[in-house]
Amino acid sequence: MSDNVIKFRRPEKKPEPPSRKPRGPMPGWAPFAALLGVAILIFFVQRSGLIG
């Protein structure tokens, strides 16, 4: 009976590429700082007359 059994071997896994170091969580003030920076940029572009 054991002659009819096909034995399989597991395929070899490729080694995983090294991953980057995980970053810490983003500080809570970062989105507000980015929004403020964009608002100031738009303000100065409008003042210079490029947008109208």
One Martini backbone bead per residue (centre of mass of N, CA, C, O) as a GRO file, in nm:
protein
   52
    1MET     BB    1   0.055   0.064  -0.018
    2SER     BB    2   0.314   0.255   0.000
    3ASP     BB    3   0.371   0.261  -0.315
    4ASN     BB    4   0.123   0.475  -0.383
    5VAL     BB    5   0.282   0.695  -0.241
    6ILE     BB    6   0.341   1.037  -0.268
    7LYS     BB    7   0.621   1.230  -0.207
    8PHE     BB    8   0.651   1.549  -0.076
    9ARG     BB    9   0.823   1.852  -0.106
   10ARG     BB   10   0.907   2.144  -0.003
   11PRO     BB   11   0.946   2.440  -0.112
   12GLU     BB   12   1.172   2.672  -0.141
   13LYS     BB   13   1.239   2.962   0.019
   14LYS     BB   14   1.284   3.279  -0.021
   15PRO     BB   15   1.447   3.530   0.088
   16GLU     BB   16   1.385   3.803   0.249
   17PRO     BB   17   1.397   4.118   0.217
   18PRO     BB   18   1.516   4.382   0.351
   19SER     BB   19   1.381   4.596   0.572
   20ARG     BB   20   1.283   4.872   0.686
   21LYS     BB   21   1.261   5.079   0.925
   22PRO     BB   22   1.031   5.149   1.137
   23ARG     BB   23   0.827   5.394   1.192
   24GLY     BB   24   0.700   5.605   1.376
   25PRO     BB   25   0.463   5.779   1.480
   26MET     BB   26   0.290   6.041   1.395
   27PRO     BB   27   0.253   6.335   1.488
   28GLY     BB   28  -0.025   6.529   1.564
   29TRP     BB   29   0.097   6.810   1.432
   30ALA     BB   30   0.173   6.752   1.131
   31PRO     BB   31  -0.088   6.814   0.964
   32PHE     BB   32  -0.108   7.111   1.059
   33ALA     BB   33   0.167   7.204   0.951
   34ALA     BB   34   0.110   7.139   0.655
   35LEU     BB   35  -0.139   7.318   0.624
   36LEU     BB   36   0.000   7.583   0.702
   37GLY     BB   37   0.214   7.575   0.477
   38VAL     BB   38   0.014   7.584   0.239
   39ALA     BB   39  -0.127   7.848   0.318
   40ILE     BB   40   0.127   8.028   0.306
   41LEU     BB   41   0.199   7.970   0.014
   42ILE     BB   42  -0.063   8.076  -0.113
   43PHE     BB   43  -0.045   8.361  -0.002
   44PHE     BB   44   0.229   8.441  -0.143
   45VAL     BB   45   0.140   8.383  -0.433
   46GLN     BB   46  -0.091   8.589  -0.437
   47ARG     BB   47   0.084   8.841  -0.361
   48SER     BB   48   0.272   8.816  -0.625
   49GLY     BB   49   0.059   8.753  -0.883
   50LEU     BB   50   0.039   8.456  -1.011
   51ILE     BB   51  -0.285   8.403  -0.970
   52GLY     BB   52  -0.475   8.692  -0.916
   0.00000   0.00000   0.00000
